[in-house]
Amino acid sequence: MLWQRLLFGTLMIAAVGGLATLDGWLSARGLGGPAVRTGFDAASGVFCGLPLALLVMVLVVLGSYELGELCRAGGYKPVTHWAAFVGAGLTIVPWVEMQRRVGPAGSLTPLAPVDLSLTVLWLTGGVLGASLAVLARKTTERAIGNLGATLLIVLYLGLLGSFVVRIRCLGVGPSGSALVAFFILTVKSGDIGAFFAGKLLGKHKLVPWLSPGKTIEGVVGAAVLASLVAVGGMALWDLLGRVLGPPPLSFAQAIVFGLLMAVAGHLGDLLESAIKRDAGIKDSGRIVPAFGGFLDVVDSPLPAAPIAWWLLTIRGPFG
């Protein structure tokens, strides 16, 4: 029902804002110490991004089991426990990397933010472990499909989800927390724009064979609203410049950011629709009223996260 979507959608947006505030506050205080004006003290590096990293890790683990059930409904038998373990590790790796880069004054060392060596190492171990786990079943029946389903869970949830934490780790203190809130709100505003534009104006089907409810008008609505929210986010960031520092994007770059987040979010939604149709299931779960399961909530931010991280690193203060 519409009122349920509005209610729980508003609650989830409020939760994102609350988490970003908590994360930034902990980053600025340090271990039992008073807050400092610079937003950082000697002990606060331990807290930078930790609340968000732990939350993403929990969501990845829960989502892994949810996606594992979808794969089983489709006739596959992924090694879900291993996939959840590898995915959880992938979300923590960016935070571990950040601890190695935080200096005593709260600045990040010049180590390139595109260094993914530890992620590649962990992911390589995850692939090898998944292969051994499939072989340990002592059968070759559907081995390719079962290994593919296991790696799908690892890559779709673990690897893509890790870029949400990686966005947080672009900045020490409140600026990193604000980046995540900006990213999430931009992507989800695209979902909101697509929903209402599709309901009010939708006439031309986008991909009727996959998702009959998706319309071209919905895509336009997603792009417009996401771009407006991205520009508004940069305007608000500029007003809070004394706390957050300079805005990471210009207004023109924010428009491009919003457009790409809307497109990536739509692709993520379509990908999850394909997975659910293959499994013969309408919703990935029933955890979130009016939305479905965890995957129904995170399907748009997941593929958008690497693109957002890339856009934020190639230009601006985080590059």
Backbone hydrogen bonds in HBPLUS format (Angstrom, degrees):
<---DONOR---> <-ACCEPTOR-->    atom                        ^
c    i                          cat <-CA-CA->   ^        H-A-AA   ^      H-
h    n   atom  resd res      DA  || num        DHA   H-A  angle D-A-AA Bond
n    s   type  num  typ     dist DA aas  dist angle  dist       angle   num
A0005-ARG N   A0001-MET O   3.12 MM   4  6.47 156.9  2.18 151.7 158.1     1
A0006-LEU N   A0002-LEU O   2.94 MM   4  6.23 161.3  1.98 155.5 160.6     2
A0007-LEU N   A0003-TRP O   2.90 MM   4  6.00 159.5  1.94 142.6 148.7     3
A0008-PHE N   A0004-GLN O   2.90 MM   4  5.96 169.3  1.91 155.5 156.4     4
A0009-GLY N   A0005-ARG O   2.82 MM   4  5.54 141.8  1.97 133.5 145.2     5
A0010-THR N   A0006-LEU O   2.96 MM   4  5.96 154.9  2.02 138.8 145.2     6
A0011-LEU N   A0007-LEU O   2.99 MM   4  6.29 154.4  2.06 146.6 154.2     7
A0012-MET N   A0008-PHE O   2.97 MM   4  6.10 152.6  2.05 139.9 146.6     8
A0013-ILE N   A0009-GLY O   3.02 MM   4  6.27 155.8  2.08 146.3 152.8     9
A0014-ALA N   A0010-THR O   2.92 MM   4  6.14 157.3  1.97 147.6 154.1    10
A0015-ALA N   A0011-LEU O   2.88 MM   4  6.10 144.9  2.00 139.8 149.9    11
A0016-VAL N   A0012-MET O   3.00 MM   4  6.31 149.4  2.09 144.4 151.7    12
A0017-GLY N   A0013-ILE O   3.09 MM   4  6.42 160.9  2.12 149.6 154.0    13
A0018-GLY N   A0014-ALA O   2.86 MM   4  6.10 154.6  1.93 146.8 154.4    14
A0019-LEU N   A0015-ALA O   2.86 MM   4  6.03 159.1  1.90 149.0 154.2    15
A0020-ALA N   A0016-VAL O   2.97 MM   4  6.19 162.2  2.00 150.3 155.2    16
A0021-THR N   A0017-GLY O   3.01 MM   4  6.20 154.3  2.08 143.6 150.6    17
A0022-LEU N   A0018-GLY O   2.92 MM   4  6.16 163.2  1.95 150.9 155.2    18
A0023-ASP N   A0019-LEU O   2.82 MM   4  5.97 165.2  1.84 154.0 158.4    19
A0024-GLY N   A0020-ALA O   2.97 MM   4  6.06 163.6  1.99 145.9 150.4    20
A0025-TRP N   A0021-THR O   2.88 MM   4  6.01 154.1  1.94 147.4 155.2    21
A0026-LEU N   A0022-LEU O   2.93 MM   4  6.11 165.7  1.96 154.6 157.4    22
A0027-SER N   A0023-ASP O   3.02 MM   4  6.17 154.7  2.09 143.8 151.3    23
A0028-ALA N   A0024-GLY O   3.07 MM   4  6.22 140.5  2.23 138.9 148.5    24
A0028-ALA N   A0025-TRP O   3.17 MM   3  5.16 125.0  2.49  93.0 106.8    25
A0029-ARG N   A0026-LEU O   3.29 MM   3  5.25 146.8  2.41  97.0 106.2    26
A0030-GLY N   A0026-LEU O   3.37 MM   4  6.38 176.8  2.37 156.4 155.4    27
A0032-GLY N   A0030-GLY O   2.94 MM   2  5.98 106.8  2.49 117.4 102.2    28
A0039-GLY N   A0036-VAL O   3.02 MM   3  5.51 159.0  2.06 112.9 119.7    29
A0044-SER N   A0041-ASP O   3.22 MM   3  5.45 140.5  2.38 105.0 115.8    30
A0046-VAL N   A0043-ALA O   3.35 MM   3  6.31 159.9  2.39 125.2 127.4    31
A0047-PHE N   A0044-SER O   2.91 MM   3  5.27 136.9  2.10 107.7 119.4    32
A0050-LEU N   A0047-PHE O   3.09 MM   3  5.20 155.8  2.15 112.6 120.1    33
A0053-ALA N   A0049-GLY O   2.84 MM   4  5.93 161.7  1.88 155.9 162.0    34
A0054-LEU N   A0050-LEU O   2.94 MM   4  6.06 162.3  1.97 156.9 160.5    35
A0055-LEU N   A0051-PRO O   3.02 MM   4  6.22 155.0  2.08 144.3 151.5    36
A0056-VAL N   A0052-LEU O   2.86 MM   4  6.08 170.5  1.87 159.6 161.6    37
A0057-MET N   A0053-ALA O   2.94 MM   4  6.05 153.7  2.01 142.0 149.9    38
A0058-VAL N   A0054-LEU O   2.99 MM   4  6.25 156.6  2.05 146.0 151.3    39
A0059-LEU N   A0055-LEU O   2.96 MM   4  6.25 164.0  1.98 155.4 159.7    40
A0060-VAL N   A0056-VAL O   2.83 MM   4  6.01 153.0  1.90 149.6 157.3    41
A0061-VAL N   A0057-MET O   3.00 MM   4  6.24 157.7  2.05 147.8 153.4    42
A0062-LEU N   A0058-VAL O   2.95 MM   4  6.21 170.8  1.96 155.9 158.1    43
A0063-GLY N   A0059-LEU O   2.78 MM   4  5.81 157.7  1.82 143.6 151.2    44
A0064-SER N   A0060-VAL O   2.81 MM   4  5.90 140.0  1.97 139.4 150.0    45
A0065-TYR N   A0061-VAL O   3.25 MM   4  6.63 154.6  2.32 149.8 154.0    46
A0066-GLU N   A0062-LEU O   3.08 MM   4  6.35 149.9  2.17 143.4 152.5    47
A0067-LEU N   A0063-GLY O   2.79 MM   4  5.98 162.3  1.82 151.4 155.5    48
A0068-GLY N   A0064-SER O   2.80 MM   4  5.93 144.8  1.93 138.0 149.0    49
A0069-GLU N   A0065-TYR O   3.05 MM   4  6.26 146.8  2.16 138.2 145.0    50
A0070-LEU N   A0066-GLU O   3.17 MM   4  6.53 150.1  2.26 141.3 149.4    51
A0071-CYS N   A0067-LEU O   2.94 MM   4  6.24 155.9  1.99 150.3 156.4    52
A0072-ARG N   A0068-GLY O   2.99 MM   4  6.27 153.2  2.07 144.0 151.3    53
A0073-ALA N   A0069-GLU O   2.95 MM   4  6.19 150.7  2.03 144.5 152.5    54
A0074-GLY N   A0070-LEU O   3.07 MM   4  6.37 131.5  2.32 137.2 150.1    55
A0074-GLY N   A0071-CYS O   3.04 MM   3  4.99 130.0  2.30  92.6 106.6    56
A0076-TYR N   A0071-CYS O   2.90 MM   5  5.27 162.6  1.93 147.6 142.1    57
A0075-GLY N   A0072-ARG O   3.00 MM   3  5.02 161.6  2.03 104.4 109.4    58
A0083-ALA N   A0079-VAL O   3.05 MM   4  6.28 162.7  2.08 153.5 159.1    59
A0084-ALA N   A0080-THR O   2.85 MM   4  6.02 159.9  1.89 156.0 160.4    60
A0085-PHE N   A0081-HIS O   3.06 MM   4  6.28 153.8  2.13 143.4 150.5    61
A0086-VAL N   A0082-TRP O   2.92 MM   4  6.18 167.2  1.94 158.6 161.0    62
A0087-GLY N   A0083-ALA O   2.90 MM   4  5.99 161.7  1.93 147.1 153.0    63
A0088-ALA N   A0084-ALA O   2.91 MM   4  6.04 154.2  1.98 143.3 150.1    64
A0089-GLY N   A0085-PHE O   3.08 MM   4  6.34 157.3  2.13 146.8 152.6    65
A0090-LEU N   A0086-VAL O   2.98 MM   4  6.27 151.8  2.06 149.4 157.2    66
A0091-THR N   A0087-GLY O   3.25 MM   4  6.56 144.4  2.39 144.1 152.0    67
A0092-ILE N   A0089-GLY O   3.15 MM   3  5.23 134.1  2.37  98.6 111.0    68
A0093-VAL N   A0089-GLY O   3.08 MM   4  6.27 142.0  2.23 150.5 160.4    69
A0095-TRP N   A0092-ILE O   3.02 MM   3  5.40 119.7  2.40 108.8 123.6    70
A0096-VAL N   A0092-ILE O   3.02 MM   4  6.36 156.4  2.08 155.6 163.2    71
A0097-GLU N   A0093-VAL O   2.89 MM   4  6.17 161.0  1.93 158.6 163.9    72
A0098-MET N   A0094-PRO O   2.93 MM   4  6.15 145.8  2.05 139.7 149.2    73
A0099-GLN N   A0095-TRP O   3.11 MM   4  6.45 147.7  2.21 146.0 153.3    74
A0100-ARG N   A0097-GLU O   3.15 MM   3  5.36 133.6  2.38  99.4 111.5    75
A0101-ARG N   A0098-MET O   2.89 MM   3  5.07 147.8  2.00 105.3 115.8    76
A0102-VAL N   A0098-MET O   3.12 MM   4  6.30 126.7  2.42 154.1 167.5    77
A0109-THR N   A0101-ARG O   2.78 MM   8  5.08 150.3  1.87 139.3 149.5    78
A0103-GLY N   A0107-SER O   2.77 MM   4  5.31 168.4  1.78 166.0 169.9    79
A0106-GLY N   A0103-GLY O   3.10 MM   3  5.35 165.1  2.12 113.9 117.0    80
A0115-ASP N   A0112-ALA O   3.15 MM   3  5.75 154.5  2.22 124.2 124.1    81
A0120-VAL N   A0116-LEU O   2.89 MM   4  6.14 161.4  1.92 159.0 164.3    82
A0121-LEU N   A0117-SER O   2.95 MM   4  6.18 156.0  2.01 147.5 154.2    83
A0122-TRP N   A0118-LEU O   2.97 MM   4  6.18 165.8  1.99 149.7 152.9    84
A0123-LEU N   A0119-THR O   2.84 MM   4  5.96 160.2  1.88 150.4 156.7    85
A0124-THR N   A0120-VAL O   2.86 MM   4  5.97 152.8  1.93 145.1 152.3    86
A0125-GLY N   A0121-LEU O   3.11 MM   4  6.39 160.2  2.15 147.4 152.0    87
A0126-GLY N   A0122-TRP O   2.92 MM   4  6.19 146.1  2.04 141.7 152.1    88
A0127-VAL N   A0123-LEU O   2.94 MM   4  6.26 152.4  2.02 150.9 156.7    89
A0128-LEU N   A0124-THR O   3.03 MM   4  6.30 168.8  2.05 153.8 156.6    90
A0129-GLY N   A0125-GLY O   2.86 MM   4  5.94 158.9  1.91 145.9 152.5    91
A0130-ALA N   A0126-GLY O   2.91 MM   4  6.05 153.0  1.98 142.4 149.7    92
A0131-SER N   A0127-VAL O   3.00 MM   4  6.24 155.0  2.06 147.6 154.1    93
A0132-LEU N   A0128-LEU O   3.02 MM   4  6.32 158.9  2.06 149.7 154.9    94
A0133-ALA N   A0129-GLY O   2.89 MM   4  6.10 153.4  1.96 146.4 154.3    95
A0134-VAL N   A0130-ALA O   2.99 MM   4  6.23 153.4  2.07 147.6 153.6    96
A0135-LEU N   A0131-SER O   3.01 MM   4  6.25 159.7  2.05 147.5 153.4    97
A0136-ALA N   A0132-LEU O   2.84 MM   4  5.98 138.5  2.01 142.5 154.0    98
A0137-ARG N   A0134-VAL O   3.23 MM   3  5.68 159.8  2.27 108.3 114.4    99
A0138-LYS N   A0135-LEU O   3.02 MM   3  5.68 167.0  2.03 120.7 124.7   100
A0143-ALA N   A0140-THR O   3.22 MM   3  5.06 159.3  2.27 120.9 114.8   101
A0146-ASN N   A0142-ARG O   2.89 MM   4  6.05 161.3  1.92 154.1 159.7   102
A0147-LEU N   A0143-ALA O   2.90 MM   4  6.00 160.7  1.94 148.3 153.5   103
A0148-GLY N   A0144-ILE O   2.84 MM   4  5.98 159.6  1.89 148.4 155.0   104
A0149-ALA N   A0145-GLY O   2.85 MM   4  6.03 152.2  1.93 144.3 151.6   105
A0150-THR N   A0146-ASN O   3.03 MM   4  6.22 152.8  2.11 140.9 148.1   106
A0151-LEU N   A0147-LEU O   2.96 MM   4  6.23 164.3  1.98 154.1 157.8   107
A0152-LEU N   A0148-GLY O   2.86 MM   4  6.01 142.4  2.00 141.0 152.1   108
A0153-ILE N   A0149-ALA O   3.20 MM   4  6.46 154.8  2.27 144.2 148.5   109
A0154-VAL N   A0150-THR O   3.17 MM   4  6.52 159.6  2.21 146.0 151.6   110
A0155-LEU N   A0151-LEU O   2.85 MM   4  5.99 171.2  1.85 155.1 157.0   111
A0156-TYR N   A0152-LEU O   2.78 MM   4  5.58 160.3  1.82 148.1 154.8   112
A0157-LEU N   A0153-ILE O   3.10 MM   4  5.71 158.5  2.15 134.8 141.6   113
A0158-GLY N   A0154-VAL O   2.87 MM   4  4.91 115.7  2.30 114.2 132.0   114
A0159-LEU N   A0154-VAL O   2.96 MM   5  6.47 148.2  2.06 147.4 157.5   115
A0160-LEU N   A0155-LEU O   3.15 MM   5  6.39 156.7  2.21 157.1 161.3   116
A0161-GLY N   A0157-LEU O   2.92 MM   4  5.34 139.1  2.09 122.9 135.7   117
A0162-SER N   A0158-GLY O   2.97 MM   4  5.99 137.6  2.15 137.3 147.6   118
A0162-SER N   A0159-LEU O   3.20 MM   3  5.19 126.9  2.49  93.9 107.4   119
A0163-PHE N   A0160-LEU O   3.19 MM   3  5.64 148.3  2.30 107.6 116.0   120
A0164-VAL N   A0161-GLY O   3.06 MM   3  5.57 150.7  2.15 111.3 119.5   121
A0166-ARG N   A0162-SER O   2.91 MM   4  6.21 148.8  2.01 140.9 151.1   122
A0167-ILE N   A0163-PHE O   2.91 MM   4  6.02 144.2  2.04 135.5 142.8   123
A0168-ARG N   A0164-VAL O   3.23 MM   4  6.58 155.0  2.29 140.3 146.5   124
A0169-CYS N   A0165-VAL O   2.97 MM   4  6.28 147.4  2.08 146.6 155.9   125
A0170-LEU N   A0167-ILE O   3.16 MM   3  5.40 164.5  2.19 109.7 113.1   126
A0176-GLY N   A0173-GLY O   3.24 MM   3  5.99 134.8  2.45 121.1 129.1   127
A0178-ALA N   A0174-PRO O   2.87 MM   4  6.08 158.9  1.91 154.9 160.8   128
A0179-LEU N   A0175-SER O   3.01 MM   4  6.22 143.9  2.14 140.0 149.4   129
A0180-VAL N   A0176-GLY O   3.31 MM   4  6.67 154.7  2.38 146.1 150.5   130
A0181-ALA N   A0177-SER O   3.13 MM   4  6.48 165.8  2.15 152.3 155.9   131
A0182-PHE N   A0178-ALA O   2.84 MM   4  5.99 160.2  1.88 149.9 155.7   132
A0183-PHE N   A0179-LEU O   2.91 MM   4  6.14 159.5  1.96 148.5 153.9   133
A0184-ILE N   A0180-VAL O   2.88 MM   4  6.10 174.8  1.89 161.9 162.3   134
A0185-LEU N   A0181-ALA O   2.95 MM   4  5.96 169.1  1.96 151.4 155.0   135
A0186-THR N   A0182-PHE O   3.03 MM   4  6.06 151.6  2.12 141.9 149.7   136
A0187-VAL N   A0183-PHE O   3.04 MM   4  6.28 167.1  2.05 155.1 158.0   137
A0188-LYS N   A0184-ILE O   2.89 MM   4  6.06 175.5  1.89 160.5 162.0   138
A0189-SER N   A0185-LEU O   2.91 MM   4  5.82 141.7  2.06 134.8 144.9   139
A0190-GLY N   A0186-THR O   3.23 MM   4  6.50 139.8  2.40 137.1 146.6   140
A0190-GLY N   A0187-VAL O   3.00 MM   3  5.21 127.7  2.28  99.0 113.0   141
A0191-ASP N   A0187-VAL O   3.28 MM   4  6.80 143.7  2.42 139.8 149.5   142
A0192-ILE N   A0188-LYS O   2.98 MM   4  6.33 155.4  2.04 146.8 153.1   143
A0193-GLY N   A0189-SER O   2.80 MM   4  6.02 162.7  1.83 149.6 154.3   144
A0194-ALA N   A0190-GLY O   2.93 MM   4  6.06 156.2  1.99 145.4 151.8   145
A0195-PHE N   A0191-ASP O   2.98 MM   4  6.16 155.2  2.04 146.0 152.7   146
A0196-PHE N   A0192-ILE O   3.08 MM   4  6.34 173.6  2.09 160.6 159.9   147
A0197-ALA N   A0193-GLY O   2.95 MM   4  5.85 158.2  2.00 144.1 151.3   148
A0198-GLY N   A0194-ALA O   2.92 MM   4  5.75 151.8  2.00 136.4 144.8   149
A0199-LYS N   A0195-PHE O   2.98 MM   4  6.14 152.1  2.06 141.4 149.3   150
A0200-LEU N   A0196-PHE O   2.91 MM   4  5.98 161.9  1.94 149.2 153.6   151
A0201-LEU N   A0197-ALA O   2.77 MM   4  5.41 156.5  1.82 141.0 148.9   152
A0202-GLY N   A0198-GLY O   3.03 MM   4  4.14 134.0  2.25 104.9 114.5   153
A0216-ILE N   A0204-HIS O   2.85 MM  12  5.73 158.0  1.90 161.8 169.1   154
A0206-LEU N   A0214-LYS O   2.96 MM   8  5.52 168.6  1.98 130.1 129.0   155
A0210-LEU N   A0207-VAL O   2.97 MM   3  5.61 155.7  2.03 120.7 128.1   156
A0211-SER N   A0207-VAL O   2.88 MM   4  5.85 162.6  1.91 170.1 171.0   157
A0214-LYS N   A0211-SER O   3.07 MM   3  5.76 161.9  2.10 124.6 129.5   158
A0218-GLY N   A0215-THR O   3.12 MM   3  5.04 123.1  2.46  90.3 104.6   159
A0219-VAL N   A0215-THR O   3.23 MM   4  6.66 146.4  2.34 141.9 149.7   160
A0220-VAL N   A0216-ILE O   3.11 MM   4  6.48 158.7  2.16 150.4 155.6   161
A0221-GLY N   A0217-GLU O   2.90 MM   4  6.16 160.1  1.94 147.7 153.4   162
A0222-ALA N   A0218-GLY O   2.87 MM   4  6.09 152.0  1.95 145.3 153.1   163
A0223-ALA N   A0219-VAL O   2.96 MM   4  6.23 159.7  2.00 150.6 155.4   164
A0224-VAL N   A0220-VAL O   2.95 MM   4  6.17 161.8  1.98 154.8 159.6   165
A0225-LEU N   A0221-GLY O   3.05 MM   4  6.14 175.6  2.05 152.1 153.4   166
A0226-ALA N   A0222-ALA O   2.96 MM   4  5.90 162.0  1.99 147.7 153.7   167
A0227-SER N   A0223-ALA O   3.08 MM   4  6.03 154.5  2.14 138.6 145.4   168
A0228-LEU N   A0224-VAL O   3.01 MM   4  6.26 157.7  2.06 149.3 155.6   169
A0229-VAL N   A0225-LEU O   2.91 MM   4  6.12 161.7  1.94 153.1 157.9   170
A0230-ALA N   A0226-ALA O   2.93 MM   4  6.08 153.7  2.00 142.8 150.4   171
A0231-VAL N   A0227-SER O   2.97 MM   4  6.19 160.9  2.01 150.1 154.4   172
A0232-GLY N   A0228-LEU O   2.87 MM   4  6.05 161.7  1.91 147.8 153.8   173
A0233-GLY N   A0229-VAL O   2.75 MM   4  5.90 146.2  1.87 143.3 153.0   174
A0234-MET N   A0230-ALA O   3.11 MM   4  6.41 150.5  2.20 143.9 150.4   175
A0235-ALA N   A0231-VAL O   2.99 MM   4  6.31 149.7  2.09 147.4 156.3   176
A0236-LEU N   A0232-GLY O   2.95 MM   4  6.19 159.3  1.99 149.0 154.0   177
A0237-TRP N   A0233-GLY O   2.88 MM   4  6.05 151.9  1.96 141.5 150.2   178
A0238-ASP N   A0234-MET O   2.98 MM   4  6.14 152.2  2.06 141.2 147.5   179
A0239-LEU N   A0235-ALA O   3.22 MM   4  6.56 147.4  2.33 140.9 149.0   180
A0239-LEU N   A0236-LEU O   3.09 MM   3  5.09 118.9  2.48  94.2 109.1   181
A0240-LEU N   A0236-LEU O   3.09 MM   4  6.41 139.7  2.25 143.5 154.7   182
A0240-LEU N   A0237-TRP O   3.07 MM   3  5.06 125.7  2.38  94.6 109.0   183
A0241-GLY N   A0238-ASP O   3.25 MM   3  4.93 151.1  2.34 107.1 105.3   184
A0243-VAL N   A0240-LEU O   2.97 MM   3  5.65 146.2  2.09 119.9 128.8   185
A0244-LEU N   A0240-LEU O   2.92 MM   4  6.01 172.1  1.93 158.5 161.2   186
A0245-GLY N   A0241-GLY O   2.77 MM   4  4.55 144.1  1.90 120.6 128.2   187
A0254-ALA N   A0250-SER O   2.81 MM   4  6.02 147.0  1.92 146.6 156.8   188
A0255-ILE N   A0251-PHE O   3.06 MM   4  6.36 145.9  2.18 144.7 152.3   189
A0256-VAL N   A0252-ALA O   3.27 MM   4  6.65 160.9  2.30 147.9 151.7   190
A0257-PHE N   A0253-GLN O   2.81 MM   4  6.05 157.0  1.86 148.2 155.7   191
A0258-GLY N   A0254-ALA O   2.84 MM   4  6.08 161.9  1.88 149.5 153.1   192
A0259-LEU N   A0255-ILE O   2.97 MM   4  6.25 159.1  2.02 150.0 155.6   193
A0260-LEU N   A0256-VAL O   2.98 MM   4  6.21 166.7  2.00 156.4 159.0   194
A0261-MET N   A0257-PHE O   2.92 MM   4  6.12 153.8  1.99 150.6 158.5   195
A0262-ALA N   A0258-GLY O   2.99 MM   4  6.17 153.5  2.07 146.5 153.0   196
A0263-VAL N   A0259-LEU O   3.07 MM   4  6.37 160.1  2.11 149.7 154.6   197
A0264-ALA N   A0260-LEU O   2.87 MM   4  5.97 168.9  1.88 150.1 153.8   198
A0265-GLY N   A0261-MET O   2.85 MM   4  5.83 154.4  1.91 140.3 148.2   199
A0266-HIS N   A0262-ALA O   3.04 MM   4  6.20 151.9  2.12 141.2 148.3   200
A0267-LEU N   A0263-VAL O   2.98 MM   4  6.29 157.7  2.03 150.6 156.6   201
A0268-GLY N   A0264-ALA O   2.95 MM   4  6.19 153.4  2.02 147.8 155.0   202
A0269-ASP N   A0265-GLY O   3.03 MM   4  6.28 152.2  2.11 144.2 151.3   203
A0270-LEU N   A0266-HIS O   2.96 MM   4  6.26 156.9  2.01 150.3 156.4   204
A0271-LEU N   A0267-LEU O   2.88 MM   4  6.11 152.8  1.96 147.2 154.7   205
A0272-GLU N   A0268-GLY O   3.06 MM   4  6.32 161.3  2.09 147.9 151.9   206
A0273-SER N   A0269-ASP O   3.01 MM   4  6.24 148.6  2.11 141.4 150.7   207
A0274-ALA N   A0270-LEU O   2.97 MM   4  6.28 149.9  2.06 146.2 153.6   208
A0275-ILE N   A0271-LEU O   3.09 MM   4  6.44 155.8  2.15 148.3 154.5   209
A0276-LYS N   A0272-GLU O   2.92 MM   4  6.15 164.7  1.94 153.0 156.8   210
A0277-ARG N   A0273-SER O   2.91 MM   4  6.04 154.6  1.97 147.1 154.1   211
A0278-ASP N   A0274-ALA O   3.01 MM   4  6.17 154.3  2.07 145.0 151.6   212
A0279-ALA N   A0275-ILE O   3.06 MM   4  6.33 146.5  2.18 142.4 151.6   213
A0280-GLY N   A0276-LYS O   2.82 MM   4  5.93 114.5  2.26 133.6 151.2   214
A0281-ILE N   A0276-LYS O   2.92 MM   5  5.17 165.5  1.94 149.2 150.5   215
A0288-VAL N   A0292-GLY O   2.72 MM   4  5.20 158.0  1.77 166.6 168.5   216
A0291-PHE N   A0288-VAL O   3.09 MM   3  5.48 157.6  2.14 129.6 134.9   217
A0292-GLY N   A0288-VAL O   2.85 MM   4  5.20 170.7  1.86 161.5 158.5   218
A0296-ASP N   A0293-GLY O   3.17 MM   3  5.27 127.5  2.46  96.9 110.0   219
A0297-VAL N   A0294-PHE O   3.01 MM   3  5.30 144.3  2.14 104.8 115.5   220
A0298-VAL N   A0294-PHE O   3.03 MM   4  6.34 156.2  2.09 155.8 162.7   221
A0299-ASP N   A0295-LEU O   3.02 MM   4  5.48 117.4  2.43 139.4 146.8   222
A0302-LEU N   A0298-VAL O   3.20 MM   4  6.09 160.4  2.24 154.9 158.5   223
A0305-ALA N   A0301-PRO O   2.93 MM   4  5.87 135.6  2.13 153.7 161.0   224
A0308-ALA N   A0304-ALA O   2.89 MM   4  6.11 159.6  1.93 158.5 165.1   225
A0309-TRP N   A0305-ALA O   2.91 MM   4  6.12 164.3  1.94 156.8 160.9   226
A0310-TRP N   A0306-PRO O   2.98 MM   4  6.13 157.7  2.03 143.4 149.4   227
A0311-LEU N   A0307-ILE O   2.94 MM   4  6.17 161.7  1.97 151.1 155.8   228
A0312-LEU N   A0308-ALA O   2.98 MM   4  6.16 150.2  2.07 148.2 156.1   229
A0313-THR N   A0309-TRP O   3.07 MM   4  6.21 123.9  2.40 139.2 152.9   230
A0313-THR N   A0310-TRP O   3.20 MM   3  5.21 142.6  2.35  97.2 107.8   231
A0314-ILE N   A0310-TRP O   3.08 MM   4  6.18 147.3  2.19 154.2 160.4   232
A0319-GLY N   A0316-GLY O   3.19 MM   3  5.72 169.2  2.21 118.7 122.0   233
